[in-house]
Amino acid sequence: MPERRRWASWSVAVLLAVWAVVRLTGFELGWFLTQLMTLTPYGAVLALSAAALLAFRNRPAALVALGAAVAMLAAVLPRVFAGTAPEGGASLRVLTLNLFGRADSAEVVRLIDRHDVDVFTALELTPGQVSALKAAGLERRLPYQVLEASEGPTGSGVYARFPLTRINGLFTVIGHNMPAARVAAPPGAVEVVAVHPNPPLPRLYGEWNASLAALPAARPGVRRILAGDFNAGLDHRAFRDLLGKGYRDAAAQAGQGLTPTWPSGRAIPPIITIDHILVDASIGVRGVEVSDVPGTDHRAVFADLRLG
């Protein structure tokens, strides 16, 4: 094999191996590696393809690429296998959506009606969007609200069918507004947080890490749901650390953990999964559905939950 082709083969294999090691160890130093981790499901496919191509040119390099593929697939594939759905428990139907400040309000309300939603967390909620949702009839379905609307991307809110009580001081809010509320659901109270940290861009990377780390841990005797645009996915160490505080990703529990949620409504299809509904161990997941909504660059995530 010509030296240049051998060098190229090993470069590809080693880079894929480094990607796999960073994913497995969580050794994400800086924003670039963090952004790269978002694409790990595609990295697994790339590594598998590279292993197949290199098998006829450089067998040792092919084995390295295959090892990287196996490592990444081991991290990614469990998300497509649904766990055991709970048989009993009271239903709580939750929807989360980053409205982008200009989502089609009538479509949002139709989606809430279709899923018979009990709790809705709205991100990038502007005062204008609050008015538009009200005009579209949202308050007839979800009359209770704890809102922190704001111009730009910082606003968020919680809407519910049942009475809400604002929770102050549950955690240190870093980044966008992230209101927390106690929902007086019929089987017992549930705490809900509308989550929306800033994205892990170069100048915001440290803040993104701190924001996810500041979110509250699950607590025995307290039902809690974190729902929103986390600007993070299951391949980020910071997000896995949050799950380690006692939460499960509803979509992964339902076998929908690889369903992408961003971007939506653009020339390219959705490619990454950064919108989530997290639940503590006392809450079961019956099903999850991801839907497009006109006017926003995020997809809506709905979860049919069961309260134990």
Disulfide bonds with the S-S distance in Angstrom:
none
